[in-house]
Amino acid sequence: MTSLEIPSTPFTWAMAKEWGWTRQRLKDLLAQRALRRVLRNVYVRADQPDTPDLRARAAQLVLSPHAVACDRTAAWLWGVDTFEYRELEIVPPVESCVLRGHNRTRRPEVNGRVRDLAPSDIVIVDCVASTTALRTALDLACSQSRRQALAILDAFMRHHGLTVAEMRRELVRYFRRRGVVQARELVSLADPRSESPGESWVRMDVIDHRLPAPEPQWWVTDDGRPVYRLDLAWPKSRIAVEYDGREYHEDDVRRKHDEERRAWLRRRGWTVVVVTKDDFSTEAVEGWIAELREGLRLAA
């Protein structure tokens, strides 16, 4: 089957069966990368760009008319992909909720819940009912791990202009909700300058180990001219942490550029600590935190 014979719009397995497809045919197309999963049991032709419109069309196929996209699915519609969504090979189910008094969605591809939402908590995102950016960010700040929650808050601030002040005002409504204590703390730490989940994770670990908070996206200058921008920096101590994410640093050209930049920084007295996507186990964190702590001690 050529790509042109595959629909360009999202479709479900139930729709594919009506066209006469077999489960093996679907598996083969996925293995050949002619198709990709966009949600559980929802597929699209692989050459179709990942746009908000495509995401909305995919969600419409599995959400009931009374359901509202929430939590990680709402974040996905808002263009904020959680770390788990990018890393898991099996796409998590759609997360949705209905207002009290309606039956929650009961489908294998949907994690249906019942939730109290005010009218102001719901908006239409490309024809799909969803919790607002503000509500989505704070719901996830309550329910996700500390690292992930901070990354989500950073991303919503960066992409949708949420402010610490408006998040604090909204959290008044979360009184006694599970996770609200964490959310209150992390809102105070959120920073839109963090440009990737990995950078937010590093910042969270630094703060949790009681080290001074770094400056995200710090420009190093040479004769008054901006030369290099550092992921995280302690400028007075001339210490930097660089996060090497898989998507940006695996090819030879980028690795060479990183090595040249770091050599330039070290020649000028900077200590550069490199953290990769594999450095978030307890043992690995203790290792680079110890290196960072020693650098800060010597620079004091």
Phi, psi and omega in degrees: 000131178275164181297330181291340179274353178264134180304145180273351179255157181300149178212160180259168176297323179298320178294319181297322178297322178296333178279356180095010179286152171257163178298324179295323178297319178297316179298319180296317180295324175293318180295325179279357182062028171277337177237160168219150174280136173250332172214168178297127181069015176233131187230162176209156178299137190297334183275001180278129182294148179279094183245161175303323180296317179295318179299319180295317179297322179295315181296323181300332183289339185238353179267140178283162181300334181268356187270153177237127176296136182219175173051230187293329178291319177297318177301319178300316178296328179279002178085014178251103180272122179288158183304318182298323182298324182280334189265328184284136177286329179264119184293129179296160178292158175295136178257121182219164177218159173238157177288152180305136184107345176252156178280132179293155180292131179238087177218148183302327184271001184233131172264094187270140181224170172244132184214148175275118179232139173277156177307326181288349180275351188242133175224168176259121178249106182049051174077005179246130176290130184214156170294151181297164177303317181296311181297318181298313182299316183285324176301316181287329176297333178278328192256339184268169176297162183302312180301308184295321180298317179295319179299322180293315178298315178304314184293318179294325176295318183291315187273332188234009172070019176297146180244158178299320182299314182288329177292320177297318179298318182291328183294345175302325180290344185269015183309126179070006177285144178300130178092355185292329179296316176299315182300317180300317180295313186289328176302322180291338182261347185296147184211120182291351181285341177293128189256001178205157177303321181301320178295321178294320179298316178301313181300320179297316180295322178299312181294318181293338176266016173061034173262158179301141179293137180277168173266118177287147173053057181269129179273129172265130183251159176224114185056039177081001182254126177299128183245303182229143176253126183264142179302308182217135185214151168245087191303318182295328180270353182056051178234139180226146168246126178250126177264121178260098178278153183302319188288344186245344192232016184267340181275157187298321182297314181292321179297317179297318179298317179299317181296319180295318180297315182291325175297318178300316180295316182294326177296336181258019172092007179274142168263126183244118177257125183257128178240133179248177180296342181267005187257034181244010170288162182303315181294316181294319179299316180300326180293307183284336174293320178297319178297317180292317180299318180295320178297318179293323179295316182292330182277348184291000000 
